[in-house]
Amino acid sequence: MKTWWFGNLLLFVIVVPAVNVLVNRTLTAILDNVVTLTGKLDDVPEQLVVTDEVVKQVAAGALRYAAGADKVAELH
């Protein structure tokens, strides 16, 4: 019975506070990074416009390439 009391005492005096400190440090670091990242989300709509323009240019180039490749394939 004394072993159980000693084990419970160790659990609540050493293990629980240690786990609490580690979880607190981890969550603080994560939340700091989340706050930093949310500040960078303001530029997302502008970047999406740029991405859409680049995708349209790449698609046009791919169509030109495919048309040229099709003509070369017909010659052979």
N, CA, C and O atoms as a GROMACS GRO file, in nm:
protein
  304
    1MET      N    1   0.082  -0.119   0.000
    1MET     CA    2   0.000   0.000   0.000
    1MET      C    3   0.086   0.126   0.000
    1MET      O    4   0.053   0.226  -0.063
    2LYS      N    5   0.200   0.118   0.073
    2LYS     CA    6   0.288   0.234   0.078
    2LYS      C    7   0.349   0.260  -0.060
    2LYS      O    8   0.377   0.375  -0.095
    3THR      N    9   0.370   0.155  -0.138
    3THR     CA   10   0.427   0.170  -0.271
    3THR      C   11   0.333   0.249  -0.360
    3THR      O   12   0.376   0.332  -0.439
    4TRP      N   13   0.202   0.222  -0.348
    4TRP     CA   14   0.104   0.297  -0.427
    4TRP      C   15   0.104   0.444  -0.390
    4TRP      O   16   0.100   0.531  -0.478
    5TRP      N   17   0.110   0.473  -0.262
    5TRP     CA   18   0.113   0.613  -0.219
    5TRP      C   19   0.239   0.683  -0.269
    5TRP      O   20   0.234   0.798  -0.313
    6PHE      N   21   0.352   0.613  -0.262
    6PHE     CA   22   0.478   0.670  -0.309
    6PHE      C   23   0.472   0.692  -0.461
    6PHE      O   24   0.516   0.796  -0.510
    7GLY      N   25   0.417   0.597  -0.533
    7GLY     CA   26   0.402   0.612  -0.679
    7GLY      C   27   0.311   0.727  -0.716
    7GLY      O   28   0.342   0.804  -0.806
    8ASN      N   29   0.199   0.739  -0.646
    8ASN     CA   30   0.108   0.851  -0.671
    8ASN      C   31   0.172   0.985  -0.639
    8ASN      O   32   0.154   1.083  -0.711
    9LEU      N   33   0.248   0.988  -0.530
    9LEU     CA   34   0.318   1.111  -0.492
    9LEU      C   35   0.418   1.152  -0.600
    9LEU      O   36   0.424   1.268  -0.639
   10LEU      N   37   0.497   1.056  -0.649
   10LEU     CA   38   0.591   1.085  -0.757
   10LEU      C   39   0.519   1.132  -0.884
   10LEU      O   40   0.563   1.224  -0.952
   11LEU      N   41   0.410   1.067  -0.913
   11LEU     CA   42   0.334   1.103  -1.032
   11LEU      C   43   0.287   1.248  -1.025
   11LEU      O   44   0.304   1.323  -1.121
   12PHE      N   45   0.229   1.287  -0.915
   12PHE     CA   46   0.172   1.421  -0.904
   12PHE      C   47   0.274   1.530  -0.872
   12PHE      O   48   0.249   1.647  -0.899
   13VAL      N   49   0.388   1.494  -0.816
   13VAL     CA   50   0.488   1.594  -0.781
   13VAL      C   51   0.592   1.612  -0.891
   13VAL      O   52   0.642   1.722  -0.910
   14ILE      N   53   0.625   1.506  -0.964
   14ILE     CA   54   0.732   1.515  -1.063
   14ILE      C   55   0.679   1.502  -1.206
   14ILE      O   56   0.707   1.588  -1.290
   15VAL      N   57   0.605   1.398  -1.234
   15VAL     CA   58   0.567   1.367  -1.372
   15VAL      C   59   0.466   1.468  -1.426
   15VAL      O   60   0.487   1.521  -1.536
   16VAL      N   61   0.361   1.495  -1.355
   16VAL     CA   62   0.257   1.586  -1.404
   16VAL      C   63   0.313   1.727  -1.428
   16VAL      O   64   0.285   1.784  -1.534
   17PRO      N   65   0.389   1.786  -1.337
   17PRO     CA   66   0.446   1.919  -1.366
   17PRO      C   67   0.544   1.917  -1.485
   17PRO      O   68   0.546   2.010  -1.564
   18ALA      N   69   0.624   1.810  -1.496
   18ALA     CA   70   0.717   1.802  -1.609
   18ALA      C   71   0.643   1.795  -1.742
   18ALA      O   72   0.680   1.862  -1.838
   19VAL      N   73   0.540   1.715  -1.747
   19VAL     CA   74   0.459   1.706  -1.869
   19VAL      C   75   0.392   1.839  -1.897
   19VAL      O   76   0.385   1.882  -2.012
   20ASN      N   77   0.344   1.905  -1.794
   20ASN     CA   78   0.280   2.036  -1.810
   20ASN      C   79   0.377   2.138  -1.870
   20ASN      O   80   0.340   2.214  -1.960
   21VAL      N   81   0.500   2.141  -1.820
   21VAL     CA   82   0.601   2.234  -1.871
   21VAL      C   83   0.633   2.205  -2.017
   21VAL      O   84   0.641   2.296  -2.098
   22LEU      N   85   0.651   2.077  -2.050
   22LEU     CA   86   0.684   2.040  -2.189
   22LEU      C   87   0.570   2.073  -2.285
   22LEU      O   88   0.594   2.123  -2.395
   23VAL      N   89   0.449   2.045  -2.246
   23VAL     CA   90   0.334   2.077  -2.331
   23VAL      C   91   0.320   2.228  -2.347
   23VAL      O   92   0.290   2.276  -2.456
   24ASN      N   93   0.343   2.302  -2.240
   24ASN     CA   94   0.334   2.448  -2.246
   24ASN      C   95   0.438   2.504  -2.342
   24ASN      O   96   0.407   2.593  -2.422
   25ARG      N   97   0.562   2.456  -2.335
   25ARG     CA   98   0.667   2.503  -2.425
   25ARG      C   99   0.633   2.471  -2.570
   25ARG      O  100   0.649   2.554  -2.659
   26THR      N  101   0.586   2.351  -2.594
   26THR     CA  102   0.553   2.309  -2.730
   26THR      C  103   0.439   2.393  -2.787
   26THR      O  104   0.449   2.443  -2.899
   27LEU      N  105   0.333   2.410  -2.711
   27LEU     CA  106   0.220   2.487  -2.760
   27LEU      C  107   0.255   2.634  -2.780
   27LEU      O  108   0.206   2.698  -2.873
   28THR      N  109   0.339   2.689  -2.694
   28THR     CA  110   0.382   2.828  -2.710
   28THR      C  111   0.459   2.846  -2.840
   28THR      O  112   0.436   2.943  -2.912
   29ALA      N  113   0.550   2.754  -2.870
   29ALA     CA  114   0.627   2.762  -2.995
   29ALA      C  115   0.535   2.749  -3.115
   29ALA      O  116   0.550   2.823  -3.213
   30ILE      N  117   0.442   2.657  -3.111
   30ILE     CA  118   0.349   2.637  -3.223
   30ILE      C  119   0.264   2.761  -3.243
   30ILE      O  120   0.248   2.808  -3.356
   31LEU      N  121   0.208   2.814  -3.136
   31LEU     CA  122   0.121   2.931  -3.148
   31LEU      C  123   0.196   3.054  -3.195
   31LEU      O  124   0.140   3.136  -3.268
   32ASP      N  125   0.322   3.069  -3.156
   32ASP     CA  126   0.402   3.181  -3.207
   32ASP      C  127   0.420   3.171  -3.357
   32ASP      O  128   0.410   3.271  -3.428
   33ASN      N  129   0.445   3.050  -3.407
   33ASN     CA  130   0.460   3.030  -3.551
   33ASN      C  131   0.328   3.052  -3.624
   33ASN      O  132   0.327   3.105  -3.735
   34VAL      N  133   0.218   3.011  -3.564
   34VAL     CA  134   0.088   3.030  -3.627
   34VAL      C  135   0.057   3.179  -3.640
   34VAL      O  136   0.007   3.223  -3.744
   35VAL      N  137   0.087   3.255  -3.538
   35VAL     CA  138   0.063   3.399  -3.542
   35VAL      C  139   0.149   3.463  -3.652
   35VAL      O  140   0.102   3.551  -3.724
   36THR      N  141   0.272   3.420  -3.664
   36THR     CA  142   0.360   3.472  -3.769
   36THR      C  143   0.306   3.438  -3.907
   36THR      O  144   0.307   3.522  -3.997
   37LEU      N  145   0.259   3.317  -3.924
   37LEU     CA  146   0.207   3.275  -4.055
   37LEU      C  147   0.077   3.345  -4.092
   37LEU      O  148   0.056   3.377  -4.209
   38THR      N  149  -0.009   3.370  -3.996
   38THR     CA  150  -0.135   3.436  -4.028
   38THR      C  151  -0.113   3.579  -4.075
   38THR      O  152  -0.194   3.634  -4.150
   39GLY      N  153  -0.004   3.640  -4.032
   39GLY     CA  154   0.028   3.774  -4.080
   39GLY      C  155   0.066   3.774  -4.227
   39GLY      O  156   0.054   3.877  -4.293
   40LYS      N  157   0.112   3.662  -4.278
   40LYS     CA  158   0.153   3.653  -4.417
   40LYS      C  159   0.038   3.613  -4.509
   40LYS      O  160   0.056   3.609  -4.631
   41LEU      N  161  -0.077   3.585  -4.456
   41LEU     CA  162  -0.190   3.543  -4.538
   41LEU      C  163  -0.256   3.660  -4.610
   41LEU      O  164  -0.338   3.638  -4.699
   42ASP      N  165  -0.222   3.782  -4.574
   42ASP     CA  166  -0.283   3.897  -4.640
   42ASP      C  167  -0.243   3.906  -4.786
   42ASP      O  168  -0.319   3.961  -4.866
   43ASP      N  169  -0.128   3.853  -4.823
   43ASP     CA  170  -0.080   3.860  -4.961
   43ASP      C  171  -0.133   3.747  -5.049
   43ASP      O  172  -0.105   3.747  -5.169
   44VAL      N  173  -0.206   3.654  -4.996
   44VAL     CA  174  -0.250   3.538  -5.072
   44VAL      C  175  -0.337   3.574  -5.193
   44VAL      O  176  -0.310   3.522  -5.301
   45PRO      N  177  -0.438   3.660  -5.182
   45PRO     CA  178  -0.519   3.691  -5.301
   45PRO      C  179  -0.435   3.750  -5.416
   45PRO      O  180  -0.457   3.716  -5.532
   46GLU      N  181  -0.340   3.835  -5.383
   46GLU     CA  182  -0.254   3.892  -5.488
   46GLU      C  183  -0.169   3.783  -5.552
   46GLU      O  184  -0.150   3.783  -5.674
   47GLN      N  185  -0.118   3.693  -5.472
   47GLN     CA  186  -0.037   3.585  -5.526
   47GLN      C  187  -0.119   3.489  -5.611
   47GLN      O  188  -0.068   3.432  -5.707
   48LEU      N  189  -0.245   3.470  -5.577
   48LEU     CA  190  -0.332   3.384  -5.657
   48LEU      C  191  -0.358   3.445  -5.795
   48LEU      O  192  -0.367   3.372  -5.894
   49VAL      N  193  -0.370   3.577  -5.801
   49VAL     CA  194  -0.387   3.643  -5.931
   49VAL      C  195  -0.264   3.620  -6.018
   49VAL      O  196  -0.275   3.589  -6.136
   50VAL      N  197  -0.147   3.635  -5.960
   50VAL     CA  198  -0.022   3.612  -6.034
   50VAL      C  199  -0.015   3.467  -6.079
   50VAL      O  200   0.025   3.439  -6.192
   51THR      N  201  -0.052   3.375  -5.992
   51THR     CA  202  -0.048   3.233  -6.026
   51THR      C  203  -0.143   3.202  -6.141
   51THR      O  204  -0.108   3.127  -6.232
   52ASP      N  205  -0.262   3.260  -6.140
   52ASP     CA  206  -0.358   3.238  -6.249
   52ASP      C  207  -0.301   3.287  -6.382
   52ASP      O  208  -0.318   3.220  -6.484
   53GLU      N  209  -0.233   3.401  -6.381
   53GLU     CA  210  -0.174   3.454  -6.505
   53GLU      C  211  -0.064   3.362  -6.556
   53GLU      O  212  -0.055   3.337  -6.676
   54VAL      N  213   0.019   3.312  -6.467
   54VAL     CA  214   0.127   3.222  -6.506
   54VAL      C  215   0.070   3.091  -6.561
   54VAL      O  216   0.123   3.038  -6.659
   55VAL      N  217  -0.034   3.040  -6.500
   55VAL     CA  218  -0.096   2.916  -6.548
   55VAL      C  219  -0.152   2.936  -6.689
   55VAL      O  220  -0.139   2.848  -6.773
   56LYS      N  221  -0.213   3.050  -6.715
   56LYS     CA  222  -0.265   3.078  -6.850
   56LYS      C  223  -0.152   3.085  -6.951
   56LYS      O  224  -0.166   3.033  -7.062
   57GLN      N  225  -0.040   3.146  -6.916
   57GLN     CA  226   0.074   3.154  -7.007
   57GLN      C  227   0.132   3.016  -7.033
   57GLN      O  228   0.166   2.984  -7.147
   58VAL      N  229   0.144   2.934  -6.931
   58VAL     CA  230   0.197   2.800  -6.948
   58VAL      C  231   0.103   2.716  -7.033
   58VAL      O  232   0.147   2.638  -7.118
   59ALA      N  233  -0.027   2.731  -7.012
   59ALA     CA  234  -0.124   2.655  -7.091
   59ALA      C  235  -0.115   2.694  -7.238
   59ALA      O  236  -0.122   2.608  -7.325
   60ALA      N  237  -0.100   2.823  -7.266
   60ALA     CA  238  -0.088   2.868  -7.405
   60ALA      C  239   0.038   2.811  -7.468
   60ALA      O  240   0.036   2.766  -7.582
   61GLY      N  241   0.148   2.814  -7.396
   61GLY     CA  242   0.273   2.756  -7.446
   61GLY      C  243   0.263   2.606  -7.467
   61GLY      O  244   0.317   2.554  -7.565
   62ALA      N  245   0.195   2.538  -7.379
   62ALA     CA  246   0.178   2.394  -7.394
   62ALA      C  247   0.093   2.362  -7.517
   62ALA      O  248   0.121   2.265  -7.587
   63LEU      N  249  -0.009   2.442  -7.543
   63LEU     CA  250  -0.092   2.420  -7.662
   63LEU      C  251  -0.011   2.444  -7.789
   63LEU      O  252  -0.024   2.368  -7.885
   64ARG      N  253   0.072   2.549  -7.791
   64ARG     CA  254   0.158   2.574  -7.907
   64ARG      C  255   0.253   2.458  -7.929
   64ARG      O  256   0.274   2.415  -8.042
   65TYR      N  257   0.311   2.408  -7.821
   65TYR     CA  258   0.404   2.296  -7.832
   65TYR      C  259   0.332   2.172  -7.883
   65TYR      O  260   0.384   2.102  -7.970
   66ALA      N  261   0.214   2.145  -7.830
   66ALA     CA  262   0.141   2.026  -7.872
   66ALA      C  263   0.102   2.036  -8.019
   66ALA      O  264   0.106   1.936  -8.091
   67ALA      N  265   0.064   2.154  -8.065
   67ALA     CA  266   0.029   2.171  -8.206
   67ALA      C  267   0.150   2.149  -8.294
   67ALA      O  268   0.139   2.085  -8.399
   68GLY      N  269   0.266   2.201  -8.253
   68GLY     CA  270   0.388   2.178  -8.331
   68GLY      C  271   0.430   2.032  -8.330
   68GLY      O  272   0.474   1.980  -8.432
   69ALA      N  273   0.419   1.968  -8.217
   69ALA     CA  274   0.454   1.826  -8.206
   69ALA      C  275   0.361   1.741  -8.292
   69ALA      O  276   0.402   1.640  -8.348
   70ASP      N  277   0.234   1.782  -8.301
   70ASP     CA  278   0.136   1.710  -8.382
   70ASP      C  279   0.173   1.719  -8.529
   70ASP      O  280   0.162   1.621  -8.603
   71LYS      N  281   0.217   1.838  -8.574
   71LYS     CA  282   0.256   1.854  -8.713
   71LYS      C  283   0.381   1.771  -8.744
   71LYS      O  284   0.390   1.711  -8.851
   72VAL      N  285   0.476   1.768  -8.653
   72VAL     CA  286   0.597   1.687  -8.673
   72VAL      C  287   0.560   1.539  -8.679
   72VAL      O  288   0.616   1.465  -8.759
   73ALA      N  289   0.467   1.496  -8.595
   73ALA     CA  290   0.426   1.357  -8.594
   73ALA      C  291   0.358   1.319  -8.725
   73ALA      O  292   0.373   1.206  -8.771
   74GLU      N  293   0.284   1.412  -8.784
   74GLU     CA  294   0.216   1.383  -8.912
   74GLU      C  295   0.318   1.367  -9.025
   74GLU      O  296   0.294   1.291  -9.119
   75LEU      N  297   0.430   1.438  -9.018
   75LEU     CA  298   0.530   1.430  -9.124
   75LEU      C  299   0.603   1.297  -9.123
   75LEU      O  300   0.653   1.255  -9.228
   76HIS      N  301   0.610   1.230  -9.011
   76HIS     CA  302   0.685   1.104  -9.004
   76HIS      C  303   0.596   0.989  -9.018
   76HIS      O  304   0.642   0.875  -9.014
   0.00000   0.00000   0.00000
